[in-house]
Amino acid sequence: MEIAKDEEFTRDWDWYAFDDEGNIGHFTTAGLRALPKAVKHDKEAAERLAQYFFEEASDSGGYSVRDGAEADAGGWQRQGAERYLKDFAKMGSKGIFSYNTEMRHGHGAKYYLVAKPECPLRVTDLPPDIKAMVSRIHAPLSFETAEYVSEADTLSW
């Protein structure tokens, strides 16, 4: 089933891609970003991947918060660092590079790296069904070095 346009922009979607090295990236939309076609066209896969990574995938080690993430978020004082970082930390500890989105619309809007894993999980390490779903979206870059990813770029993946 396809994700309806009204649902695409009223729900915070989590979606996943793999990069040139086979690393996995997690992106969260806050209801502000358009989804890549492969995500938009398969709601069940998007929900299954989020369930797998948030609830079933094993921890693989530590993570670090990227310098500048707090500034990109506009500060954490409203909700506190622990609450803000909760989901990004969870992804980082599972070996996934985790990106949040800028809280704005328009040309040039982008995602920014929040959590970087110490021991990256590779797409080749995933169970076959999860690997097949993640493999639908290839990011032609390296999550190791990409601190920012434009929304426009993700729409061509």
N, C-alpha and C positions, 0 to 999 in steps of 0.2 A: 504494500500500500504506500502511496506517495504522501509526503508531508504537505498538508495544505498551507497555502501562503499565510493565512491568518495564524495558524499554529506555528509556522516557522518564525514569525516575529513577535509572538507572545509567550514563548517558552524558551527557557535557557537550555539549549541543546549542547550535548557533549558529542564530539565526533573525533575520529582518529585517522591518521595517515602514516605512511612510512616514507623515510627519506632515502637518499642515494646510498647511505651506508647500511640501510636496513633497520635503523632506529625507528621508534614509534613516537609520534607526537599526538598529544591530546589538546583539543581546542574547545573552548566553551564560548558560546555566542551571546549570552545574556539577553537573548531575543533581539539583538541589534544587528547581527551579521547574517547575510544570505549564506545558505548552505551550499557546499559543492553539490553538483548534480547527483553523484553517486550516493550521497547521504540523503538528499531530498527525495530521491526516487525509491528509497527502501527504508521506510520507517521502522519496520521490524528489525532490520539489521542494526540500525542506529541504536535502538533500545537494547538489543541483545549485547552489543559491544559495551555499552555503558554498564550494563548489569555484570558482564564478565569482568571488566577492569576494576569496577568499584567493589564488587562483592566476592569474586571467585579467584582472581589472579593472586599469586603469592607475592609477598614482599621480597625484594631482591637486594636490599641494602639501603644506604642513606641517600640523601639528596642535599642540594644546596639551593638557597634562594638567590636568584640573580641580583647582583648589585643594580639598583635602579628600579627594581620591581615595585617597591613601595611608592616611589615618586610617580611611576607610570599609573599606579592605582589611585593616585590622588591622596595617598596616606591611608593608614589603617586605624586611625584613632577612633573613628565612629564605631567600628565593630571589634576592634582589637586584632592584633596580628594572628593570634592562634585561630580565631574564627575565620578570618579572611583566608588564611593559608590552608585550611583543613583539606579541601579537595585537591588542591595543587600538590600539597605535601603527600597525600595518599598516592597520587599518580607518580610523583618523583620516587617514592619509596618502592614502587613496583617496577621501576626502571624506565619510566616514560617521561619524556620532555613535556611539560605542561604549560600551556599558554592561556592567558586570559584575553579579553577584548577591551579595547578602549571604550569608554562610555560616551561615544559620540557617533553620529551618523555622518554620511557624506564622503566625498572624494578623499582618498588618502587614509581612511580609517584602517586600523590595523590591529593585529593580535600582538601581544608582547609576552616573552618568556618569563614565567614566574619561578618554576621549580625545574632543576636540572639533576637527573639521577647520577649517582656515583658509579653505578654499574648498569649501563643501559640494557634494556630488554630489546632483543632483535625480533623482527617479524618472523624469522625462521624458527624461533623458540616457541611460537604459539601453537596451540592445538589446531589441527587442520581446518576446522570450521571457522574459528576466529581468525586464523591466518588468511583464509579466503576473503573474509569480509574486510579486514584491514587492507589487504592487497589491492582493493579497488581504487584506493586513492594514493597515488605516488606524488610526493612533494619533491620537485627537482632542486633540492638544496640539502644542506646539512643542518639538522636540529642542533648539533654541537656548537655551531657558530651563528645560527640565525636567532638573534635576540628579538627581531621584529619580523612579522610576516603580514603583508598587506592583504586585506580582504579580497581585493581585485585578483591577486595572484592565486589565492585559494580557489577562486571560481573557475580557474582553468585547469585545475588538477583533476 
